[in-house]
Amino acid sequence: MDLVNLITDKPNWKFKVFDESIIAKWKAEILGSNSSEAAPSSVPASMTPTSTLTDDSPSPSLGSEHSSSQQSDHHRTANVSPKMFDWIIAEVKYKAELFKQFNCIEALDGIWKSDSLISTELGKALEKAVRPLEEVPEVGHLF
């Protein structure tokens, strides 16, 4: 599921998933991250090389689009076999077809994502409203 979400978080994912040259790059990157280059099992996955699912688009790589670190992206893509990758791509293609009909996809049970269900203005207003909650000084954290 994590890799499905990683792909569907990319800009224009619903078109890129049908581009065989981009899929080939993603497959090489994901399967390459599982190769013998990976760190020994005594090293936490968060400290191993990462994959950002590059493509030829001018948009930034997935790892730089999000606040989560590229290290967590490797954890999300670790131990993916070629058959698993093929299934994931088939699943994302299926989700792209659903997106054409409904303009959104279900990321997890009851959790939907879309790039266009809310207006840009509402999105900016929500980001502005949440910003004070995210900027709490560390001393004020309850965790």
N, CA and C atoms as a LAMMPS dump frame, in Angstrom:
ITEM: TIMESTEP
0
ITEM: NUMBER OF ATOMS
429
ITEM: BOX BOUNDS ff ff ff
-5.0000000000000000e+02 5.0000000000000000e+02
-5.0000000000000000e+02 5.0000000000000000e+02
-5.0000000000000000e+02 5.0000000000000000e+02
ITEM: ATOMS id mol type element x y z
1 1 1 N 0.817 -1.198 0
2 1 2 C 0 0 0
3 1 3 C 0.858 1.258 0
4 2 1 N 1.979 1.205 0.713
5 2 2 C 2.812 2.397 0.784
6 2 3 C 3.315 2.813 -0.588
7 3 1 N 3.714 1.855 -1.409
8 3 2 C 4.225 2.201 -2.729
9 3 3 C 3.097 2.731 -3.621
10 4 1 N 1.907 2.193 -3.482
11 4 2 C 0.754 2.73 -4.229
12 4 3 C 0.558 4.198 -3.861
13 5 1 N 0.593 4.499 -2.584
14 5 2 C 0.432 5.887 -2.148
15 5 3 C 1.602 6.758 -2.585
16 6 1 N 2.807 6.223 -2.551
17 6 2 C 3.983 6.966 -2.996
18 6 3 C 3.813 7.378 -4.462
19 7 1 N 3.331 6.457 -5.284
20 7 2 C 3.139 6.757 -6.702
21 7 3 C 1.977 7.729 -6.897
22 8 1 N 0.851 7.495 -6.221
23 8 2 C -0.314 8.348 -6.438
24 8 3 C -0.174 9.723 -5.791
25 9 1 N 0.886 9.94 -5.038
26 9 2 C 1.189 11.272 -4.519
27 9 3 C 1.929 12.12 -5.552
28 10 1 N 2.49 11.493 -6.587
29 10 2 C 3.229 12.225 -7.615
30 10 3 C 2.287 13.074 -8.458
31 11 1 N 2.733 14.247 -8.881
32 11 2 C 1.932 15.03 -9.829
33 11 3 C 1.743 14.215 -11.121
34 12 1 N 0.566 14.258 -11.672
35 12 2 C 0.247 13.594 -12.943
36 12 3 C 0.426 12.074 -12.916
37 13 1 N 0.339 11.482 -11.737
38 13 2 C 0.506 10.036 -11.602
39 13 3 C -0.445 9.267 -12.515
40 14 1 N -1.657 9.794 -12.693
41 14 2 C -2.678 9.081 -13.469
42 14 3 C -2.309 8.978 -14.941
43 15 1 N -1.355 9.777 -15.407
44 15 2 C -0.854 9.665 -16.774
45 15 3 C 0.479 8.905 -16.797
46 16 1 N 1.332 9.194 -15.824
47 16 2 C 2.662 8.584 -15.769
48 16 3 C 2.601 7.069 -15.631
49 17 1 N 1.58 6.556 -14.953
50 17 2 C 1.493 5.12 -14.717
51 17 3 C 1.217 4.347 -16.01
52 18 1 N 0.841 5.034 -17.078
53 18 2 C 0.627 4.399 -18.369
54 18 3 C 1.823 4.612 -19.313
55 19 1 N 2.853 5.3 -18.842
56 19 2 C 4.057 5.555 -19.639
57 19 3 C 5.082 4.469 -19.31
58 20 1 N 5.28 3.546 -20.241
59 20 2 C 6.161 2.395 -19.979
60 20 3 C 7.604 2.808 -19.674
61 21 1 N 8.073 3.913 -20.245
62 21 2 C 9.453 4.335 -19.962
63 21 3 C 9.585 4.811 -18.511
64 22 1 N 8.569 5.496 -18
65 22 2 C 8.596 5.94 -16.602
66 22 3 C 8.459 4.739 -15.666
67 23 1 N 7.566 3.822 -16.008
68 23 2 C 7.405 2.618 -15.181
69 23 3 C 8.722 1.844 -15.118
70 24 1 N 9.419 1.745 -16.229
71 24 2 C 10.704 1.037 -16.254
72 24 3 C 11.715 1.711 -15.322
73 25 1 N 11.727 3.046 -15.303
74 25 2 C 12.639 3.765 -14.395
75 25 3 C 12.269 3.5 -12.937
76 26 1 N 10.966 3.582 -12.643
77 26 2 C 10.52 3.323 -11.271
78 26 3 C 10.896 1.912 -10.845
79 27 1 N 10.674 0.952 -11.745
80 27 2 C 10.964 -0.451 -11.418
81 27 3 C 12.451 -0.64 -11.135
82 28 1 N 13.293 -0.05 -11.983
83 28 2 C 14.743 -0.162 -11.769
84 28 3 C 15.146 0.464 -10.437
85 29 1 N 14.554 1.602 -10.1
86 29 2 C 14.892 2.277 -8.844
87 29 3 C 14.42 1.47 -7.63
88 30 1 N 13.193 0.982 -7.691
89 30 2 C 12.635 0.238 -6.561
90 30 3 C 13.358 -1.077 -6.385
91 31 1 N 13.515 -1.831 -7.457
92 31 2 C 14.19 -3.125 -7.339
93 31 3 C 15.67 -2.937 -7.047
94 32 1 N 16.242 -1.839 -7.539
95 32 2 C 17.639 -1.54 -7.231
96 32 3 C 17.856 -1.216 -5.775
97 33 1 N 16.839 -0.651 -5.114
98 33 2 C 16.97 -0.321 -3.7
99 33 3 C 16.954 -1.573 -2.835
100 34 1 N 16.577 -2.716 -3.431
101 34 2 C 16.551 -3.983 -2.7
102 34 3 C 17.78 -4.823 -2.994
103 35 1 N 18.706 -4.295 -3.793
104 35 2 C 19.851 -5.082 -4.24
105 35 3 C 20.897 -5.247 -3.15
106 36 1 N 22.003 -5.852 -3.535
107 36 2 C 23.083 -6.092 -2.583
108 36 3 C 23.703 -4.81 -2.075
109 37 1 N 23.372 -3.664 -2.7
110 37 2 C 23.873 -2.39 -2.203
111 37 3 C 23.237 -2.023 -0.87
112 38 1 N 22.112 -2.648 -0.568
113 38 2 C 21.41 -2.327 0.672
114 38 3 C 22.301 -2.619 1.86
115 39 1 N 22.078 -1.882 2.907
116 39 2 C 22.885 -2.032 4.106
117 39 3 C 22.622 -3.369 4.772
118 40 1 N 23.588 -3.883 5.543
119 40 2 C 23.372 -5.127 6.267
120 40 3 C 22.178 -5.005 7.198
121 41 1 N 21.606 -6.164 7.569
122 41 2 C 20.387 -6.153 8.374
123 41 3 C 20.594 -5.505 9.733
124 42 1 N 21.828 -5.368 10.188
125 42 2 C 22.054 -4.73 11.476
126 42 3 C 21.903 -3.216 11.403
127 43 1 N 21.84 -2.667 10.175
128 43 2 C 21.675 -1.229 9.999
129 43 3 C 20.195 -0.949 9.784
130 44 1 N 19.609 -0.018 10.541
131 44 2 C 18.193 0.285 10.365
132 44 3 C 17.891 0.735 8.939
133 45 1 N 16.71 0.381 8.44
134 45 2 C 16.311 0.761 7.083
135 45 3 C 16.346 2.264 6.893
136 46 1 N 16.121 3.02 7.967
137 46 2 C 16.105 4.478 7.85
138 46 3 C 17.479 5.049 7.531
139 47 1 N 18.512 4.232 7.572
140 47 2 C 19.858 4.723 7.298
141 47 3 C 20.398 4.187 5.976
142 48 1 N 19.568 3.526 5.178
143 48 2 C 20.019 2.95 3.921
144 48 3 C 19.686 3.872 2.763
145 49 1 N 20.239 3.618 1.555
146 49 2 C 19.933 4.453 0.399
147 49 3 C 18.438 4.467 0.12
148 50 1 N 17.979 5.515 -0.567
149 50 2 C 16.545 5.688 -0.77
150 50 3 C 16.193 5.746 -2.244
151 51 1 N 14.908 5.63 -2.513
152 51 2 C 14.381 5.778 -3.861
153 51 3 C 13.391 6.923 -3.872
154 52 1 N 13.427 7.745 -4.929
155 52 2 C 12.5 8.863 -5.014
156 52 3 C 11.584 8.776 -6.22
157 53 1 N 11.629 7.675 -6.967
158 53 2 C 10.769 7.491 -8.137
159 53 3 C 10.857 8.665 -9.098
160 54 1 N 11.957 8.749 -9.803
161 54 2 C 12.167 9.836 -10.745
162 54 3 C 11.422 9.569 -12.046
163 55 1 N 11.249 10.618 -12.829
164 55 2 C 10.706 10.513 -14.169
165 55 3 C 11.216 11.706 -14.96
166 56 1 N 10.791 11.837 -16.186
167 56 2 C 11.311 12.901 -17.044
168 56 3 C 10.566 14.219 -16.907
169 57 1 N 9.621 14.305 -16
170 57 2 C 8.848 15.534 -15.877
171 57 3 C 9.666 16.619 -15.194
172 58 1 N 9.319 17.894 -15.408
173 58 2 C 10.053 18.977 -14.771
174 58 3 C 9.725 19.114 -13.29
175 59 1 N 8.745 18.34 -12.805
176 59 2 C 8.387 18.447 -11.385
177 59 3 C 9.489 17.859 -10.523
178 60 1 N 9.599 18.302 -9.261
179 60 2 C 10.629 17.772 -8.384
180 60 3 C 10.384 16.302 -8.11
181 61 1 N 11.44 15.605 -7.655
182 61 2 C 11.28 14.19 -7.33
183 61 3 C 10.357 14.036 -6.143
184 62 1 N 9.794 12.86 -6.01
185 62 2 C 8.804 12.634 -4.968
186 62 3 C 9.359 12.93 -3.589
187 63 1 N 10.596 12.544 -3.356
188 63 2 C 11.167 12.761 -2.034
189 63 3 C 11.221 14.215 -1.629
190 64 1 N 11.369 15.123 -2.593
191 64 2 C 11.443 16.54 -2.248
192 64 3 C 10.08 17.215 -2.243
193 65 1 N 9.03 16.503 -2.657
194 65 2 C 7.697 17.092 -2.671
195 65 3 C 7.037 17.046 -1.302
196 66 1 N 7.553 16.243 -0.417
197 66 2 C 6.892 16.008 0.859
198 66 3 C 7.828 16.325 2.015
199 67 1 N 7.253 16.578 3.157
200 67 2 C 8.056 16.875 4.325
201 67 3 C 8.704 15.63 4.895
202 68 1 N 8.173 14.438 4.591
203 68 2 C 8.794 13.218 5.094
204 68 3 C 10.133 13.039 4.403
205 69 1 N 11.062 12.436 5.082
206 69 2 C 12.41 12.303 4.546
207 69 3 C 12.479 11.215 3.5
208 70 1 N 13.503 11.301 2.647
209 70 2 C 13.733 10.258 1.667
210 70 3 C 14.047 8.947 2.365
211 71 1 N 14.565 9.023 3.568
212 71 2 C 14.87 7.806 4.309
213 71 3 C 13.609 6.992 4.534
214 72 1 N 12.505 7.632 4.832
215 72 2 C 11.274 6.888 5.038
216 72 3 C 10.76 6.326 3.717
217 73 1 N 11.091 6.969 2.573
218 73 2 C 10.698 6.432 1.282
219 73 3 C 11.353 5.085 1.049
220 74 1 N 12.623 4.924 1.459
221 74 2 C 13.276 3.624 1.286
222 74 3 C 12.556 2.58 2.111
223 75 1 N 12.197 2.926 3.327
224 75 2 C 11.479 1.974 4.175
225 75 3 C 10.179 1.559 3.491
226 76 1 N 9.528 2.501 2.809
227 76 2 C 8.263 2.222 2.142
228 76 3 C 8.455 1.33 0.924
229 77 1 N 9.646 1.283 0.331
230 77 2 C 9.865 0.523 -0.894
231 77 3 C 10.768 -0.68 -0.689
232 78 1 N 11.213 -0.927 0.524
233 78 2 C 12.121 -2.038 0.785
234 78 3 C 11.418 -3.372 0.556
235 79 1 N 12.176 -4.336 0.082
236 79 2 C 11.712 -5.713 -0.077
237 79 3 C 10.557 -5.878 -1.052
238 80 1 N 10.545 -5.115 -2.125
239 80 2 C 9.539 -5.264 -3.164
240 80 3 C 10.119 -6.174 -4.247
241 81 1 N 9.423 -7.272 -4.539
242 81 2 C 9.874 -8.193 -5.58
243 81 3 C 9.367 -7.719 -6.939
244 82 1 N 9.917 -8.246 -8.033
245 82 2 C 9.421 -7.862 -9.359
246 82 3 C 7.921 -8.148 -9.528
247 83 1 N 7.443 -9.278 -9.029
248 83 2 C 6.013 -9.597 -9.144
249 83 3 C 5.181 -8.619 -8.321
250 84 1 N 5.666 -8.256 -7.139
251 84 2 C 4.948 -7.286 -6.315
252 84 3 C 4.873 -5.943 -7.041
253 85 1 N 5.983 -5.519 -7.632
254 85 2 C 5.996 -4.244 -8.349
255 85 3 C 4.977 -4.264 -9.483
256 86 1 N 4.941 -5.365 -10.243
257 86 2 C 3.986 -5.465 -11.352
258 86 3 C 2.551 -5.379 -10.838
259 87 1 N 2.254 -6.022 -9.71
260 87 2 C 0.921 -5.947 -9.128
261 87 3 C 0.611 -4.511 -8.712
262 88 1 N 1.586 -3.837 -8.109
263 88 2 C 1.393 -2.448 -7.659
264 88 3 C 1.066 -1.552 -8.846
265 89 1 N 1.788 -1.709 -9.943
266 89 2 C 1.525 -0.897 -11.13
267 89 3 C 0.129 -1.201 -11.675
268 90 1 N -0.265 -2.467 -11.688
269 90 2 C -1.621 -2.823 -12.129
270 90 3 C -2.664 -2.172 -11.224
271 91 1 N -2.419 -2.163 -9.936
272 91 2 C -3.341 -1.528 -8.977
273 91 3 C -3.434 -0.023 -9.233
274 92 1 N -2.304 0.625 -9.472
275 92 2 C -2.315 2.067 -9.717
276 92 3 C -3.014 2.377 -11.045
277 93 1 N -2.833 1.529 -12.045
278 93 2 C -3.548 1.718 -13.315
279 93 3 C -5.057 1.606 -13.086
280 94 1 N -5.463 0.649 -12.272
281 94 2 C -6.881 0.494 -11.933
282 94 3 C -7.388 1.757 -11.229
283 95 1 N -6.601 2.269 -10.285
284 95 2 C -6.989 3.485 -9.566
285 95 3 C -7.064 4.68 -10.524
286 96 1 N -6.196 4.725 -11.52
287 96 2 C -6.232 5.812 -12.503
288 96 3 C -7.534 5.772 -13.294
289 97 1 N -7.986 4.577 -13.638
290 97 2 C -9.268 4.452 -14.349
291 97 3 C -10.418 4.909 -13.457
292 98 1 N -10.381 4.55 -12.172
293 98 2 C -11.409 5.018 -11.235
294 98 3 C -11.354 6.536 -11.085
295 99 1 N -10.134 7.087 -11.067
296 99 2 C -9.965 8.531 -10.938
297 99 3 C -10.654 9.255 -12.097
298 100 1 N -10.571 8.686 -13.296
299 100 2 C -11.223 9.299 -14.455
300 100 3 C -12.732 9.435 -14.22
301 101 1 N -13.318 8.446 -13.539
302 101 2 C -14.761 8.455 -13.3
303 101 3 C -15.162 9.342 -12.13
304 102 1 N -14.376 9.298 -11.042
305 102 2 C -14.815 9.917 -9.793
306 102 3 C -13.987 11.115 -9.346
307 103 1 N -12.86 11.383 -10.012
308 103 2 C -11.988 12.506 -9.685
309 103 3 C -11.359 12.391 -8.297
310 104 1 N -11.286 11.17 -7.757
311 104 2 C -10.61 10.915 -6.495
312 104 3 C -10.377 9.412 -6.383
313 105 1 N -9.509 9.023 -5.475
314 105 2 C -9.281 7.604 -5.216
315 105 3 C -9.264 7.378 -3.715
316 106 1 N -9.561 6.162 -3.324
317 106 2 C -9.506 5.807 -1.917
318 106 3 C -8.087 5.321 -1.625
319 107 1 N -7.385 6.047 -0.765
320 107 2 C -6.016 5.694 -0.404
321 107 3 C -6.017 4.545 0.601
322 108 1 N -6.87 4.636 1.582
323 108 2 C -7.082 3.597 2.59
324 108 3 C -8.569 3.558 2.87
325 109 1 N -9.015 2.586 3.611
326 109 2 C -10.442 2.509 3.927
327 109 3 C -10.933 3.82 4.512
328 110 1 N -11.821 4.486 3.795
329 110 2 C -12.421 5.721 4.284
330 110 3 C -11.562 6.962 4.141
331 111 1 N -10.375 6.837 3.565
332 111 2 C -9.484 7.989 3.37
333 111 3 C -9.339 8.196 1.866
334 112 1 N -9.798 9.331 1.398
335 112 2 C -9.801 9.629 -0.028
336 112 3 C -8.784 10.71 -0.342
337 113 1 N -8.244 10.665 -1.555
338 113 2 C -7.346 11.734 -1.96
339 113 3 C -7.656 12.155 -3.387
340 114 1 N -7.492 13.44 -3.595
341 114 2 C -7.753 14.042 -4.891
342 114 3 C -6.979 15.345 -4.974
343 115 1 N -6.596 15.705 -6.181
344 115 2 C -5.918 16.984 -6.384
345 115 3 C -6.903 18.101 -6.689
346 116 1 N -8.199 17.763 -6.807
347 116 2 C -9.124 18.779 -7.286
348 116 3 C -10.492 18.797 -6.595
349 117 1 N -10.69 18.071 -5.524
350 117 2 C -11.997 18.066 -4.874
351 117 3 C -12.304 19.369 -4.147
352 118 1 N -11.273 20.035 -3.679
353 118 2 C -11.476 21.333 -3.029
354 118 3 C -10.803 22.4 -3.881
355 119 1 N -11.305 23.604 -3.769
356 119 2 C -10.736 24.699 -4.561
357 119 3 C -9.356 25.079 -4.034
358 120 1 N -8.589 25.725 -4.87
359 120 2 C -7.269 26.218 -4.465
360 120 3 C -7.402 27.172 -3.285
361 121 1 N -8.416 28.007 -3.318
362 121 2 C -8.62 28.982 -2.238
363 121 3 C -8.884 28.273 -0.908
364 122 1 N -9.743 27.243 -0.927
365 122 2 C -10.025 26.503 0.296
366 122 3 C -8.779 25.78 0.787
367 123 1 N -8.005 25.216 -0.126
368 123 2 C -6.762 24.553 0.243
369 123 3 C -5.795 25.497 0.937
370 124 1 N -5.652 26.697 0.392
371 124 2 C -4.771 27.702 1.005
372 124 3 C -5.309 28.141 2.36
373 125 1 N -6.627 28.284 2.474
374 125 2 C -7.227 28.672 3.76
375 125 3 C -6.998 27.587 4.812
376 126 1 N -7.112 26.321 4.413
377 126 2 C -6.867 25.218 5.352
378 126 3 C -5.396 25.186 5.787
379 127 1 N -4.489 25.365 4.83
380 127 2 C -3.062 25.403 5.161
381 127 3 C -2.762 26.534 6.137
382 128 1 N -3.359 27.702 5.908
383 128 2 C -3.152 28.855 6.79
384 128 3 C -3.712 28.574 8.183
385 129 1 N -4.875 27.945 8.239
386 129 2 C -5.497 27.651 9.535
387 129 3 C -4.706 26.618 10.331
388 130 1 N -4.058 25.686 9.655
389 130 2 C -3.311 24.62 10.33
390 130 3 C -1.906 25.065 10.73
391 131 1 N -1.355 26.044 10.026
392 131 2 C 0.025 26.48 10.26
393 131 3 C 0.324 26.751 11.744
394 132 1 N -0.534 27.466 12.496
395 132 2 C -0.222 27.697 13.918
396 132 3 C -0.145 26.4 14.726
397 133 1 N -0.885 25.397 14.317
398 133 2 C -0.828 24.111 15.014
399 133 3 C 0.485 23.382 14.744
400 134 1 N 1.036 23.6 13.568
401 134 2 C 2.291 22.954 13.198
402 134 3 C 3.506 23.699 13.737
403 135 1 N 3.364 24.96 14.08
404 135 2 C 4.491 25.782 14.507
405 135 3 C 4.583 25.914 16.024
406 136 1 N 4.084 24.939 16.742
407 136 2 C 4.166 24.951 18.205
408 136 3 C 5.617 24.709 18.604
409 137 1 N 6.183 25.552 19.458
410 137 2 C 7.561 25.32 19.905
411 137 3 C 7.667 23.94 20.564
412 138 1 N 8.823 23.339 20.449
413 138 2 C 9.013 21.987 20.978
414 138 3 C 8.657 21.907 22.451
415 139 1 N 8.912 22.951 23.198
416 139 2 C 8.599 22.946 24.627
417 139 3 C 7.094 22.833 24.883
418 140 1 N 6.278 23.207 23.889
419 140 2 C 4.84 23.139 24.026
420 140 3 C 4.226 21.818 23.568
421 141 1 N 5.053 20.908 23.041
422 141 2 C 4.535 19.622 22.576
423 141 3 C 4.063 18.79 23.754
424 142 1 N 2.978 18.109 23.562
425 142 2 C 2.439 17.242 24.609
426 142 3 C 2.915 15.806 24.444
427 143 1 N 3.779 15.553 23.516
428 143 2 C 4.281 14.185 23.285
429 143 3 C 5.763 14.132 23.398
